[in-house]
Amino acid sequence: MSVGTSGVPGARAGEYTAHACDPDDLPDGLVVADEHGRVVCFNTAAERITHVPAAEVLGQPLEKALPLEDLEGRRWWQLTDPYGGLAIRVRQPERNLLLPGGREVLVSARYVRTVPTGPVRRVVVSLRDTEARRRTERSHAELIATVAHELRSPLTSVKGFTATLLAKWERFTDDQKRLMLETVDADADRVTRLIAELLDISRIDSGRLEVRRQPVDIAAAVGRHIQAYVAAGQPADRFLLRTEQPLPDLWADPDKIDQVLSNLLENAVRHGEGRVTIDVMPTASPREGEDAGTSVTVSDEGPGIPEESMNRVFTRFWRGSKRGGTGLGLYIVKGIVEAHGGTITVGRAPSGGAEFRFTLPVAAPAYLA
């Protein structure tokens, strides 16, 4: 018995054994009609999508087995006439059609001819469920609604104060004018942040989030954020920064790392309780081929995140409470960390509150290796 390179007994070197493809292995619905227009193949995915058993449709005319209509209510097979239409046609591009009951499916078809412009020997129809597309559309619609809602409040404030100042400038004292302009400035910053979030989401979803790596002192960056909170009125003893030295040199995008730290600390301060603890320490790199990495853990002493919600924390629009926010921050945080080649997890802190931990590879440039 000889065994060739294909691993199949008797096969010669350079030969490969073809295996028949089972239509039931295909993820999309497959319906095939013969030269007489009768169904000869109706795979498992087609059964799932149409809710019709294959045994009921095999041997039936295609238009009876698959009674599709377009969005205007016209019978699809009568409209397209695959067997009697133009002889140069080879396919029908994918489009939305309706099954009985009004359920939408994505349908494409190919006309198989043995010779060009000859009679159709087979019609091969592909069916796809529209649920995935609908989820994407719902997500986009929800994003638009959220953004519109978040923009309305600051823009209304900006418009109201500027209109009032323009109409009645002389009637206000300098202190009143300053208060109004400070409010306008703060609301403009809020609009700017929201637009920046939208741009980040667009880049994350399309895989175009750019990372401009520079040396980053991450412990110093955490310290700056803590100082900003203390300057804004938070008690200094609410924060505990613990750094384990020596830390490896970290190459990352400083602006984006600041964005990650800002989101995680804001969540801990706004939604958590008690002391906010930040641990910065060296760890194994999450990226294969590198030994060193840096991890940052942010934890609080609040009620924590319910166990059933932990798998949704990094999805769009997840909110840990009803205290405002767009619900986009942690989705962006995850995208930024992963763009750096890192990982982020959520769990329960020893004190019972929420604990977020992200790990970044050193990612030093090759010329420093």
N, C-alpha and C positions, 0 to 999 in steps of 0.2 A: 504494500500500500504506500503510495507516495503522497506526501503532504506538501502543497505549494505554499507560496507566500500568502495566499488568501486564508490559510488555516483550514481549508476544506479538503478532505481526503480526495486525492486524485486530481486536484487542481494544479495546473502548471504555473511556473513562476510568471508573475505579471498578469495573471488572469484573476478576475473577481467573479464571485457567484452572485447573481441577482436574486433577490428575495421578493416575492410578491408583496405588494403593499395592500394592507387591509384597510378598506375605506373607513372602518369603525375606529381606526387609530387617528383619523384626522380630527383636529379641533373644531373645524367649521362643518356646517351641514353640506352634504354632497348628494345631489340628485342627478341621475343620468337617465335620459330617455333614448330609446333606440330610433332607427330610421323611420319607424311607423308612429313615433310620438308616444310610445308606451314606456312607463317607468321600469327600468331594469336594475336600478341601484338606488337605495334610500338608506343612508348610513345612520348610525346611532345619534350623531349630533343633529341630523335633520329631524329625527324623531323627537329629540328634546326641544328643538326650536319650534316645531310645528305642533307638538303635542298630539301627533298622529302616529300609530304603530306602522312599521314598514309593511307588515303583512296585509294591511288594509289598502295599500297604495301600489304595491308591486303588480305590474301588468295593467294598471289603469292609465288612461290618457293623461299626459302631463298636466293639462289645464284643469283636469278634475282632481288629480292628486295634489296639485299645488295651485289652488285657486287664488292667485295673486291679483291685487288691484293697485293701481297707482293712487297718488294722494288726491286725485280728482274723481275717484270712483270708477275708472275705466278698467275693464278686464284686461290684464296685462298680456296674456298670450295671444288674445285676439288682436290686440294693438300691435304687437311686435311681429307676429306671424313668422316664427323662426324657420318653419319648413317651406313656406311659400314666398318669403320676402326676397329681397335683393340677393343675388347669388354671390356677390362679392363680400357680403358681411361675414365676419368671423367671430364676433363677440358682441355682448351687451355690457357696457361699463356699469360699475356698481352704482346702485341707487336705492333710495328708500321706497319700499313697497309695503302693502298691507296684507296681512293674513286675515282669514275670517275672524270676526271679533274686534278688528281694528288694531291688532298688534303689529308694530312696525318691525321689519327685518331689512337687512342690507342684502341685496341680491345682485349677483353678476352671472353672466352666462357666456359660454363658448360654444360656437357651432363647429363641429368637426366634420370635415369633408375629406373624402379619399383623394379627390383631385380638386385643384382650384376651380372655383365657380361651379363645381359639381353639386349634386344633391346632398343635403345634410344627412349624415349617417348617425350622428349622435348629438344630443344637446346636453352639455354638462353645466349644471347649475350649482353655484356656491351660495350658501346661506350663512349669514352672520347675525347674531343677536345684537340689538342696539343698546343693550343695557349699559355696557361700558362707556359708549359714547354719551348716553344720557347722564351717567354719573359725572362725566367730565363737563358736560354742559351745565348741570346743576351746580357743580363746584364753581364754574366761571360766573354763573348768575349770582351765586351767593357772595362771591368775591366782589362783584360790581355793587351789589346791594350794601355790603358792609362798608365799602369805600365811600359810596354816596352818603351813607349815614354818618360816617366819621368826618367827612369833609363838610357836611352841612353846618354843623355846630360852630367850628372855628371861622368858617367863611361868613356865616351870619353875624358873628361877633365883629369880625374885621369890617364888614360892610356897615354895620350899625354905628360903630365908633367913628369910622372915618367920615361917614355922612354927617354925623352929629357935629364933629369938629369943624368940618368945612362950612356947615350952615350956621354954627353958633360959636365960632372961635373966640370972639371977644367976651363972651359971657362966662367963660370958665377961668378959674385961677390956674396958675402955673402947676400947682400940685395936682389938680384935676386933670389937666392936659397930660401931665407925665403918667398918671395912673392909666388913662385911656391908651396912650401910646405903648406903655409897657404891656398892657393886655393884648393889643394888636400884635406886638412883637412876639409874645408867647404863642399866640394862636397861629401866626405865620410859621413859627418853628414847628408847631404841631403838624401843619399841612405839609411842610417840607419833609418831616420824618415819615409821614404816611406815604408820600410819593416815593421816597427812598425805599421803603418797605416793598412797594409794588414793583419797583425796578429790580430789587433783589429777588423777589418771587419769580419774576419773568426769567431772570438769568439762571436761577436754580432749576426751574422746570425745563429750560432748554439746554441745560448743561453748559452755559456760557459764563458762569460766575468766575471772574478772573481773580487770581491770588497773586499779589505782588509781594514777594517774600523779602524781608529784611530781618536783621537781628532784633529780637524782642525780649525785653526783660519783663516776663509775665508777672513776677511777684511785685515789681514796681508799678505795673499797670493796675493790678488789683488795689494796691495802696492808694493810687490816685482816685479810683472810684470811691473808696471808703472815705477819703478826705472830702470829696465832693458831697457825699451824703451828710457828713458831720457839719460841713459848712452850711448845708441847707436846713439844719436843725435837728438831725437825728443824733441821739446821744452816742458819744464815742464808744461807750462800753457795750453798745449793741453789736459791735463787730469784733470778731476775733480772727486775725490772719496768722496762720501757722505755715512756715516755709521750711522745708527740709533741704538743707544744703549738702553738697553742691548740686545745683541744677545744671543739666546739660544746656549748651548754647542752643537756643530755639530760633529757627528761621520761619517766620510767618508774616502774614499781612497785618501790621499793627492796627490799622483802622478797623478791620473786620474782627480781630480779636477783642478790641475795645467794644465792638457791637455785641459780641457773645457775652462778655463780662457784664455789660450794662443790662442786657436782658435778664441774665440769671440773677444778678443782685437785685434788680428791680422786682422780680417775681418774689424773691425771698423777703424783701422789705415790705412789699405791698400785700402779699397773700399769706406770708408766714407770720410767726410770732416769736417773741423771745430773741435770743442771741442768734446772729447770722455768723456761721463759721466758714471760713474759706481755707482749705488746705491745698498748698502747692507743693508737689513733690516729684522727684524723678521716678520713672517707671519704665517698663518695657514698651518699646514702640509698637503701635498697632499695625505698622506697615511691615510687610515681609522684607527681609534684607537689611533692616536697621535694628540696632540693639537698643538704642536709647530713645526715650520719649519723656514728655512732661504731662502730668495730670493735674487738673484743677477740680476740686470738689467744693460745691456750695451747698450748705445745709442750713436748715432753720429748726425752730422748736415748735412750729405750729401744728395744726391737725394733720398735715401731710396730704398726700394724694390717694384717694380710694384705690384699692387694688384693681378694681374693674376698669378704672380709667387710665391706668398706666400705659396701656398699649395705644392710647389715643393722644398722649401728651404732645407728641411731635407732629401731629397732623394739623392741617389748616383749621382755623376757627375754634380750636380747643381753648376753653377758658376754665381756669381752676375755680373761679368764683364769679360773682356778678358785679365785680368792682371795676367795670369798664375794660377798655383795651380792645384791640381788633382780633385777638386770638391768632395772630400771625407770627408773633415774636419767636416762639420756640420752633416753629417750622423753619424759620429763617436761620436760627441758631444751628439746627441740625444740618441744614444745607451748607452753611459756612464751615462747620467742623469737618464735614465729609469732603468738602472741596480741598481742605488741607491734608486729606488722607487720614483724618482722625476718626474717633468714635465718640459717641455720647450716650449715656444711659441715665435712667431715672429710677429711684428706689426710695426706701424709707430710711431716714437718718437714725442713728442710735438713740437720739432724743425723741424720736417719733415723728418729726417733721419730714418735709420733702428733702431729697438729696439728689442733686444733679452732678454728674461727674463726666468731664470730657478729657480725652487723652489725645495729644498731638504728637506726631513724629518730629524728630529734630529737623529733618528735611534740609540739612546743610547742603549748599551747592557743591557740585562735583569737584571744583578746584580747591576746596578746603579739605577734601578727603585725603 
